[in-house]
Amino acid sequence: MGEIIRFGNKGANTDEISTPREKKMSVKKWLTLIVTIITTFCTVTGITIYTLVEKDWQKIAEKYNNDGLELYNLGKYEESIEAYDKAIELESKGIDDIEVCYYNRGRAYFKMGNYQKAIGDYTMAIEISPKSKYYSDRAVTYEKIGENEKAALDNIKALTAIIE
């Protein structure tokens, strides 16, 4: 058999494979090179490393909301709630119009007959942005559970929201 010749290794004429230490050094060199390239790129372009890894949380939340709407329209209410949950989890990221996700999740809870959770979500939507449809849907939900006085108040608030 022929001899294995490794260039750049100690004992070039042996069958010895790189030691773990030599492999570790090689990985460190590659990582150093990659970090240097990224740092240079960021310095030249003025882009921060944070910007390179920052996600567009708004688009992600909108995607979850839209997925929830599709599932809702298919009658898959539990799955739609899961999608809305994911969008609502991003609220701390400063999502615009997050009340829409609460409202939509409330509608799914309503369809499932879970009126207390529906009321809770409609209330969250109202606290963020008092819109007439939020009051109207909460009023209908209050009527379902026999709380007619609260339903009447919400209907008045819905009319007031339209005027404002």
N, CA and C atoms as a LAMMPS dump frame, in Angstrom:
ITEM: TIMESTEP
0
ITEM: NUMBER OF ATOMS
492
ITEM: BOX BOUNDS ff ff ff
-5.0000000000000000e+02 5.0000000000000000e+02
-5.0000000000000000e+02 5.0000000000000000e+02
-5.0000000000000000e+02 5.0000000000000000e+02
ITEM: ATOMS id mol type element x y z
1 1 1 N 0.825 -1.188 0
2 1 2 C 0 0 0
3 1 3 C 0.864 1.245 0
4 2 1 N 0.247 2.295 -0.505
5 2 2 C 0.969 3.55 -0.565
6 2 3 C 0.899 4.295 0.753
7 3 1 N 1.767 5.256 0.898
8 3 2 C 1.832 6.07 2.095
9 3 3 C 0.831 7.205 2.015
10 4 1 N 0.183 7.53 3.178
11 4 2 C -0.688 8.699 3.235
12 4 3 C 0.184 9.883 3.606
13 5 1 N 0.123 10.897 2.796
14 5 2 C 0.93 12.085 3.057
15 5 3 C -0.019 13.231 3.369
16 6 1 N 0.158 13.841 4.521
17 6 2 C -0.663 14.98 4.924
18 6 3 C 0.235 16.208 4.962
19 7 1 N -0.153 17.2 4.229
20 7 2 C 0.622 18.417 4.204
21 7 3 C 0.218 19.304 5.377
22 8 1 N 1.187 19.938 5.977
23 8 2 C 0.896 20.876 7.056
24 8 3 C 0.729 20.21 8.404
25 9 1 N 0.829 18.903 8.498
26 9 2 C 0.706 18.207 9.784
27 9 3 C 2.074 17.757 10.249
28 10 1 N 2.204 17.686 11.56
29 10 2 C 3.399 17.059 12.105
30 10 3 C 3.319 15.593 11.742
31 11 1 N 4.396 15.005 11.508
32 11 2 C 4.386 13.591 11.151
33 11 3 C 3.669 13.387 9.834
34 12 1 N 4.044 14.146 8.817
35 12 2 C 3.344 14.134 7.534
36 12 3 C 3.333 12.776 6.867
37 13 1 N 4.235 11.938 7.207
38 13 2 C 4.278 10.633 6.553
39 13 3 C 3.651 9.542 7.405
40 14 1 N 2.72 9.926 8.319
41 14 2 C 2.073 8.916 9.166
42 14 3 C 0.596 8.877 8.854
43 15 1 N -0.058 7.862 9.382
44 15 2 C -1.517 7.744 9.2
45 15 3 C -2.276 8.554 10.254
46 16 1 N -1.587 9.318 11.074
47 16 2 C -2.196 10.046 12.176
48 16 3 C -3.128 11.142 11.664
49 17 1 N -4.349 11.202 12.221
50 17 2 C -5.321 12.249 11.891
51 17 3 C -5.111 13.381 12.885
52 18 1 N -5.535 14.585 12.547
53 18 2 C -5.371 15.742 13.417
54 18 3 C -5.851 15.435 14.819
55 19 1 N -5.159 15.98 15.786
56 19 2 C -5.548 15.789 17.177
57 19 3 C -6.767 16.656 17.468
58 20 1 N -7.507 16.325 18.532
59 20 2 C -8.652 17.166 18.88
60 20 3 C -8.261 18.626 19.108
61 21 1 N -7.067 18.843 19.668
62 21 2 C -6.612 20.21 19.896
63 21 3 C -6.417 20.934 18.566
64 22 1 N -5.828 20.235 17.589
65 22 2 C -5.622 20.858 16.276
66 22 3 C -6.97 21.153 15.607
67 23 1 N -7.943 20.259 15.761
68 23 2 C -9.278 20.491 15.185
69 23 3 C -9.921 21.703 15.841
70 24 1 N -9.788 21.814 17.179
71 24 2 C -10.353 22.933 17.92
72 24 3 C -9.739 24.24 17.439
73 25 1 N -8.439 24.255 17.223
74 25 2 C -7.763 25.458 16.736
75 25 3 C -8.287 25.83 15.354
76 26 1 N -8.528 24.839 14.534
77 26 2 C -9.031 25.097 13.194
78 26 3 C -10.42 25.74 13.254
79 27 1 N -11.284 25.231 14.123
80 27 2 C -12.626 25.799 14.288
81 27 3 C -12.525 27.229 14.806
82 28 1 N -11.632 27.457 15.781
83 28 2 C -11.453 28.806 16.316
84 28 3 C -11 29.773 15.23
85 29 1 N -10.104 29.311 14.372
86 29 2 C -9.63 30.171 13.279
87 29 3 C -10.774 30.533 12.346
88 30 1 N -11.61 29.553 12
89 30 2 C -12.742 29.821 11.11
90 30 3 C -13.737 30.767 11.762
91 31 1 N -14.045 30.555 13.028
92 31 2 C -14.98 31.439 13.722
93 31 3 C -14.425 32.855 13.804
94 32 1 N -13.15 32.977 14.079
95 32 2 C -12.51 34.294 14.122
96 32 3 C -12.608 34.986 12.769
97 33 1 N -12.375 34.239 11.715
98 33 2 C -12.467 34.79 10.369
99 33 3 C -13.893 35.262 10.066
100 34 1 N -14.881 34.454 10.426
101 34 2 C -16.286 34.808 10.173
102 34 3 C -16.671 36.061 10.947
103 35 1 N -16.291 36.126 12.218
104 35 2 C -16.6 37.305 13.034
105 35 3 C -15.916 38.536 12.449
106 36 1 N -14.688 38.391 12.003
107 36 2 C -13.962 39.513 11.396
108 36 3 C -14.673 40.002 10.139
109 37 1 N -15.116 39.076 9.315
110 37 2 C -15.822 39.458 8.081
111 37 3 C -17.113 40.189 8.407
112 38 1 N -17.91 39.661 9.349
113 38 2 C -19.176 40.302 9.717
114 38 3 C -18.931 41.68 10.318
115 39 1 N -17.95 41.784 11.194
116 39 2 C -17.622 43.071 11.817
117 39 3 C -17.185 44.088 10.77
118 40 1 N -16.347 43.669 9.847
119 40 2 C -15.896 44.558 8.768
120 40 3 C -17.082 45.005 7.916
121 41 1 N -17.943 44.056 7.574
122 41 2 C -19.132 44.38 6.776
123 41 3 C -19.981 45.42 7.49
124 42 1 N -20.216 45.21 8.779
125 42 2 C -21.036 46.142 9.553
126 42 3 C -20.381 47.514 9.652
127 43 1 N -19.086 47.548 9.812
128 43 2 C -18.362 48.819 9.907
129 43 3 C -18.444 49.583 8.586
130 44 1 N -18.237 48.89 7.486
131 44 2 C -18.245 49.533 6.166
132 44 3 C -19.637 50.023 5.796
133 45 1 N -20.663 49.218 6.063
134 45 2 C -22.025 49.572 5.637
135 45 3 C -22.771 50.415 6.651
136 46 1 N -22.278 50.456 7.897
137 46 2 C -22.973 51.213 8.927
138 46 3 C -24.124 50.446 9.554
139 47 1 N -24.248 49.189 9.226
140 47 2 C -25.312 48.346 9.781
141 47 3 C -24.804 47.744 11.084
142 48 1 N -25.67 47.709 12.094
143 48 2 C -25.263 47.09 13.352
144 48 3 C -25.523 45.587 13.298
145 49 1 N -24.801 44.861 14.115
146 49 2 C -25.011 43.408 14.176
147 49 3 C -26.436 43.129 14.645
148 50 1 N -26.968 43.965 15.543
149 50 2 C -28.343 43.799 16.02
150 50 3 C -29.326 43.85 14.853
151 51 1 N -29.093 44.778 13.92
152 51 2 C -29.978 44.9 12.763
153 51 3 C -29.935 43.645 11.908
154 52 1 N -28.773 43.014 11.839
155 52 2 C -28.663 41.801 11.031
156 52 3 C -29.52 40.666 11.577
157 53 1 N -29.676 40.598 12.89
158 53 2 C -30.424 39.491 13.487
159 53 3 C -31.826 39.897 13.949
160 54 1 N -32.14 41.172 13.866
161 54 2 C -33.448 41.648 14.302
162 54 3 C -34.544 41.079 13.397
163 55 1 N -35.622 40.644 14.011
164 55 2 C -36.741 40.1 13.249
165 55 3 C -37.813 41.171 13.099
166 56 1 N -38.592 41.038 12.066
167 56 2 C -39.719 41.95 11.873
168 56 3 C -40.917 41.358 12.617
169 57 1 N -40.991 41.685 13.906
170 57 2 C -42.016 41.107 14.773
171 57 3 C -43.413 41.469 14.303
172 58 1 N -43.578 42.655 13.727
173 58 2 C -44.887 43.073 13.236
174 58 3 C -45.378 42.108 12.153
175 59 1 N -44.508 41.802 11.2
176 59 2 C -44.895 40.886 10.124
177 59 3 C -45.178 39.489 10.653
178 60 1 N -44.402 39.066 11.633
179 60 2 C -44.618 37.744 12.216
180 60 3 C -45.98 37.69 12.911
181 61 1 N -46.302 38.745 13.682
182 61 2 C -47.604 38.801 14.367
183 61 3 C -48.746 38.835 13.356
184 62 1 N -48.571 39.604 12.284
185 62 2 C -49.606 39.666 11.243
186 62 3 C -49.806 38.304 10.579
187 63 1 N -48.708 37.591 10.381
188 63 2 C -48.798 36.242 9.788
189 63 3 C -49.593 35.313 10.7
190 64 1 N -49.288 35.334 11.994
191 64 2 C -50.046 34.501 12.939
192 64 3 C -51.524 34.887 12.937
193 65 1 N -51.801 36.193 12.925
194 65 2 C -53.192 36.644 12.905
195 65 3 C -53.894 36.16 11.636
196 66 1 N -53.232 36.301 10.493
197 66 2 C -53.838 35.857 9.23
198 66 3 C -54.044 34.347 9.201
199 67 1 N -53.085 33.607 9.763
200 67 2 C -53.255 32.152 9.873
201 67 3 C -54.48 31.843 10.735
202 68 1 N -54.621 32.592 11.827
203 68 2 C -55.777 32.412 12.707
204 68 3 C -57.081 32.684 11.991
205 69 1 N -57.101 33.722 11.167
206 69 2 C -58.314 34.035 10.403
207 69 3 C -58.677 32.917 9.433
208 70 1 N -57.676 32.379 8.755
209 70 2 C -57.932 31.278 7.824
210 70 3 C -58.5 30.068 8.56
211 71 1 N -57.902 29.732 9.689
212 71 2 C -58.384 28.595 10.477
213 71 3 C -59.79 28.861 11.018
214 72 1 N -60.044 30.082 11.439
215 72 2 C -61.362 30.473 11.933
216 72 3 C -62.401 30.277 10.826
217 73 1 N -62.069 30.745 9.633
218 73 2 C -62.996 30.618 8.508
219 73 3 C -63.255 29.167 8.104
220 74 1 N -62.334 28.286 8.449
221 74 2 C -62.511 26.851 8.188
222 74 3 C -63.237 26.148 9.333
223 75 1 N -63.581 26.914 10.363
224 75 2 C -64.26 26.33 11.517
225 75 3 C -63.322 25.637 12.483
226 76 1 N -62.036 25.859 12.333
227 76 2 C -61.035 25.251 13.218
228 76 3 C -60.7 26.259 14.316
229 77 1 N -61.621 26.401 15.246
230 77 2 C -61.519 27.459 16.237
231 77 3 C -60.367 27.247 17.23
232 78 1 N -60.177 26.025 17.682
233 78 2 C -59.074 25.775 18.629
234 78 3 C -57.727 26.097 17.993
235 79 1 N -57.555 25.684 16.732
236 79 2 C -56.299 25.963 16.039
237 79 3 C -56.126 27.457 15.796
238 80 1 N -57.244 28.144 15.512
239 80 2 C -57.147 29.59 15.297
240 80 3 C -56.734 30.288 16.588
241 81 1 N -57.236 29.807 17.716
242 81 2 C -56.855 30.384 19.016
243 81 3 C -55.359 30.219 19.237
244 82 1 N -54.819 29.069 18.872
245 82 2 C -53.374 28.845 19.017
246 82 3 C -52.575 29.849 18.188
247 83 1 N -53.049 30.138 16.982
248 83 2 C -52.359 31.121 16.134
249 83 3 C -52.446 32.517 16.755
250 84 1 N -53.635 32.895 17.251
251 84 2 C -53.781 34.203 17.896
252 84 3 C -52.92 34.293 19.156
253 85 1 N -52.827 33.175 19.894
254 85 2 C -51.968 33.15 21.089
255 85 3 C -50.536 33.519 20.72
256 86 1 N -50.048 32.957 19.616
257 86 2 C -48.672 33.232 19.187
258 86 3 C -48.489 34.716 18.852
259 87 1 N -49.49 35.289 18.208
260 87 2 C -49.406 36.72 17.879
261 87 3 C -49.425 37.557 19.151
262 88 1 N -50.304 37.207 20.076
263 88 2 C -50.441 37.97 21.316
264 88 3 C -49.177 37.851 22.17
265 89 1 N -48.495 36.729 22.099
266 89 2 C -47.234 36.567 22.829
267 89 3 C -46.189 37.597 22.393
268 90 1 N -46.344 38.143 21.212
269 90 2 C -45.392 39.13 20.69
270 90 3 C -45.763 40.561 21.073
271 91 1 N -46.803 40.718 21.869
272 91 2 C -47.276 42.058 22.241
273 91 3 C -46.16 42.911 22.838
274 92 1 N -45.287 42.294 23.623
275 92 2 C -44.197 43.048 24.259
276 92 3 C -43.197 43.6 23.243
277 93 1 N -43.26 43.142 22.01
278 93 2 C -42.365 43.622 20.954
279 93 3 C -42.88 44.914 20.319
280 94 1 N -44.013 45.426 20.84
281 94 2 C -44.554 46.681 20.325
282 94 3 C -45.368 46.518 19.053
283 95 1 N -46.132 45.463 18.98
284 95 2 C -46.935 45.176 17.787
285 95 3 C -48.061 46.197 17.66
286 96 1 N -48.202 46.779 16.473
287 96 2 C -49.313 47.683 16.194
288 96 3 C -50.59 46.863 16.027
289 97 1 N -51.702 47.42 16.455
290 97 2 C -53.023 46.814 16.272
291 97 3 C -53.155 45.436 16.924
292 98 1 N -52.473 45.223 18.04
293 98 2 C -52.548 43.926 18.722
294 98 3 C -53.966 43.644 19.207
295 99 1 N -54.762 44.701 19.402
296 99 2 C -56.14 44.496 19.852
297 99 3 C -56.947 43.666 18.857
298 100 1 N -56.554 43.709 17.588
299 100 2 C -57.243 42.91 16.564
300 100 3 C -57.079 41.428 16.869
301 101 1 N -55.903 41.042 17.343
302 101 2 C -55.666 39.631 17.694
303 101 3 C -56.52 39.216 18.884
304 102 1 N -56.634 40.117 19.883
305 102 2 C -57.499 39.817 21.023
306 102 3 C -58.952 39.676 20.561
307 103 1 N -59.377 40.603 19.735
308 103 2 C -60.746 40.572 19.228
309 103 3 C -61.01 39.282 18.445
310 104 1 N -60.102 38.95 17.546
311 104 2 C -60.284 37.74 16.736
312 104 3 C -60.285 36.48 17.6
313 105 1 N -59.411 36.449 18.6
314 105 2 C -59.395 35.292 19.49
315 105 3 C -60.702 35.224 20.282
316 106 1 N -61.217 36.395 20.675
317 106 2 C -62.514 36.447 21.367
318 106 3 C -63.631 35.868 20.505
319 107 1 N -63.597 36.163 19.221
320 107 2 C -64.603 35.615 18.305
321 107 3 C -64.526 34.087 18.251
322 108 1 N -63.307 33.556 18.252
323 108 2 C -63.133 32.102 18.222
324 108 3 C -63.653 31.479 19.521
325 109 1 N -63.348 32.12 20.646
326 109 2 C -63.867 31.617 21.921
327 109 3 C -65.404 31.645 21.915
328 110 1 N -65.96 32.716 21.369
329 110 2 C -67.417 32.831 21.287
330 110 3 C -67.998 31.658 20.495
331 111 1 N -67.409 31.366 19.35
332 111 2 C -67.891 30.263 18.507
333 111 3 C -67.819 28.929 19.239
334 112 1 N -66.858 28.792 20.132
335 112 2 C -66.7 27.552 20.894
336 112 3 C -67.605 27.521 22.123
337 113 1 N -68.315 28.636 22.369
338 113 2 C -69.203 28.692 23.527
339 113 3 C -68.502 29.049 24.82
340 114 1 N -67.25 29.481 24.737
341 114 2 C -66.516 29.891 25.923
342 114 3 C -66.671 31.41 26.07
343 115 1 N -67.838 31.796 26.59
344 115 2 C -68.221 33.195 26.61
345 115 3 C -67.386 34.039 27.577
346 116 1 N -66.961 33.471 28.694
347 116 2 C -66.142 34.242 29.639
348 116 3 C -64.801 34.634 29.022
349 117 1 N -64.177 33.687 28.331
350 117 2 C -62.901 34.021 27.672
351 117 3 C -63.126 35.004 26.528
352 118 1 N -64.239 34.866 25.832
353 118 2 C -64.562 35.812 24.76
354 118 3 C -64.697 37.218 25.338
355 119 1 N -65.429 37.332 26.44
356 119 2 C -65.598 38.641 27.087
357 119 3 C -64.241 39.195 27.516
358 120 1 N -63.39 38.338 28.065
359 120 2 C -62.051 38.787 28.478
360 120 3 C -61.247 39.34 27.319
361 121 1 N -61.306 38.65 26.182
362 121 2 C -60.552 39.132 25.016
363 121 3 C -61.169 40.389 24.413
364 122 1 N -62.493 40.453 24.362
365 122 2 C -63.127 41.68 23.871
366 122 3 C -62.767 42.853 24.781
367 123 1 N -62.732 42.611 26.081
368 123 2 C -62.371 43.656 27.04
369 123 3 C -60.94 44.135 26.81
370 124 1 N -60.019 43.195 26.577
371 124 2 C -58.633 43.586 26.275
372 124 3 C -58.578 44.444 25.011
373 125 1 N -59.306 44.037 23.992
374 125 2 C -59.331 44.811 22.743
375 125 3 C -59.871 46.211 22.991
376 126 1 N -60.923 46.308 23.792
377 126 2 C -61.535 47.608 24.106
378 126 3 C -60.556 48.482 24.889
379 127 1 N -59.846 47.888 25.84
380 127 2 C -58.889 48.667 26.634
381 127 3 C -57.773 49.244 25.771
382 128 1 N -57.396 48.514 24.733
383 128 2 C -56.334 48.98 23.851
384 128 3 C -56.874 50.001 22.85
385 129 1 N -58.056 49.713 22.305
386 129 2 C -58.635 50.597 21.297
387 129 3 C -60.154 50.438 21.29
388 130 1 N -60.876 51.355 21.927
389 130 2 C -62.336 51.214 22.02
390 130 3 C -63.035 51.453 20.678
391 131 1 N -63.364 50.354 20.015
392 131 2 C -64.069 50.427 18.734
393 131 3 C -65.461 49.846 18.894
394 132 1 N -66.392 50.337 18.083
395 132 2 C -67.784 49.923 18.235
396 132 3 C -67.986 48.423 18.055
397 133 1 N -67.269 47.799 17.111
398 133 2 C -67.496 46.366 16.893
399 133 3 C -67.046 45.54 18.089
400 134 1 N -66.045 46.02 18.825
401 134 2 C -65.602 45.307 20.019
402 134 3 C -66.701 45.357 21.088
403 135 1 N -67.273 46.561 21.28
404 135 2 C -68.377 46.706 22.231
405 135 3 C -69.585 45.886 21.783
406 136 1 N -69.897 45.936 20.496
407 136 2 C -71.068 45.218 19.977
408 136 3 C -70.944 43.715 20.204
409 137 1 N -69.783 43.17 19.9
410 137 2 C -69.602 41.732 20.08
411 137 3 C -69.588 41.347 21.556
412 138 1 N -69.03 42.215 22.396
413 138 2 C -69.071 41.915 23.828
414 138 3 C -70.507 41.993 24.327
415 139 1 N -71.303 42.925 23.795
416 139 2 C -72.707 43.037 24.181
417 139 3 C -73.466 41.751 23.826
418 140 1 N -73.248 41.232 22.639
419 140 2 C -73.9 39.986 22.223
420 140 3 C -73.503 38.849 23.157
421 141 1 N -72.241 38.83 23.552
422 141 2 C -71.755 37.78 24.449
423 141 3 C -72.387 37.922 25.829
424 142 1 N -72.482 39.154 26.317
425 142 2 C -73.165 39.371 27.601
426 142 3 C -74.616 38.88 27.531
427 143 1 N -75.292 39.14 26.417
428 143 2 C -76.67 38.67 26.248
429 143 3 C -76.739 37.139 26.318
430 144 1 N -75.748 36.483 25.734
431 144 2 C -75.711 35.011 25.734
432 144 3 C -75.679 34.44 27.146
433 145 1 N -75.007 35.153 28.055
434 145 2 C -74.899 34.638 29.424
435 145 3 C -75.923 35.294 30.357
436 146 1 N -76.854 36.055 29.773
437 146 2 C -77.945 36.624 30.557
438 146 3 C -77.62 37.902 31.3
439 147 1 N -76.525 38.547 30.965
440 147 2 C -76.178 39.811 31.614
441 147 3 C -76.652 40.965 30.722
442 148 1 N -77.97 41.16 30.727
443 148 2 C -78.602 42.104 29.806
444 148 3 C -78.258 43.562 30.101
445 149 1 N -78.045 43.885 31.374
446 149 2 C -77.691 45.267 31.721
447 149 3 C -76.32 45.631 31.151
448 150 1 N -75.354 44.722 31.301
449 150 2 C -74.023 44.959 30.735
450 150 3 C -74.093 45.005 29.21
451 151 1 N -74.96 44.184 28.636
452 151 2 C -75.125 44.186 27.18
453 151 3 C -75.675 45.528 26.714
454 152 1 N -76.656 46.056 27.44
455 152 2 C -77.24 47.349 27.077
456 152 3 C -76.201 48.465 27.162
457 153 1 N -75.398 48.444 28.229
458 153 2 C -74.345 49.459 28.378
459 153 3 C -73.335 49.382 27.231
460 154 1 N -72.977 48.157 26.848
461 154 2 C -72.029 48.008 25.739
462 154 3 C -72.636 48.473 24.421
463 155 1 N -73.927 48.255 24.238
464 155 2 C -74.573 48.734 23.009
465 155 3 C -74.557 50.258 22.95
466 156 1 N -74.75 50.903 24.095
467 156 2 C -74.671 52.368 24.154
468 156 3 C -73.248 52.823 23.849
469 157 1 N -72.254 52.134 24.428
470 157 2 C -70.848 52.482 24.181
471 157 3 C -70.49 52.262 22.71
472 158 1 N -71.076 51.236 22.109
473 158 2 C -70.819 50.977 20.677
474 158 3 C -71.335 52.142 19.85
475 159 1 N -72.527 52.644 20.167
476 159 2 C -73.074 53.794 19.428
477 159 3 C -72.215 55.034 19.665
478 160 1 N -71.787 55.236 20.885
479 160 2 C -70.933 56.387 21.219
480 160 3 C -69.623 56.3 20.456
481 161 1 N -69.051 55.109 20.361
482 161 2 C -67.775 54.929 19.636
483 161 3 C -67.924 55.262 18.168
484 162 1 N -69.088 54.986 17.615
485 162 2 C -69.347 55.314 16.199
486 162 3 C -69.35 56.828 16.022
487 163 1 N -69.966 57.53 16.957
488 163 2 C -70.073 58.99 16.865
489 163 3 C -68.72 59.657 17.023
490 164 1 N -67.899 59.121 17.952
491 164 2 C -66.583 59.718 18.209
492 164 3 C -65.699 59.41 17.074
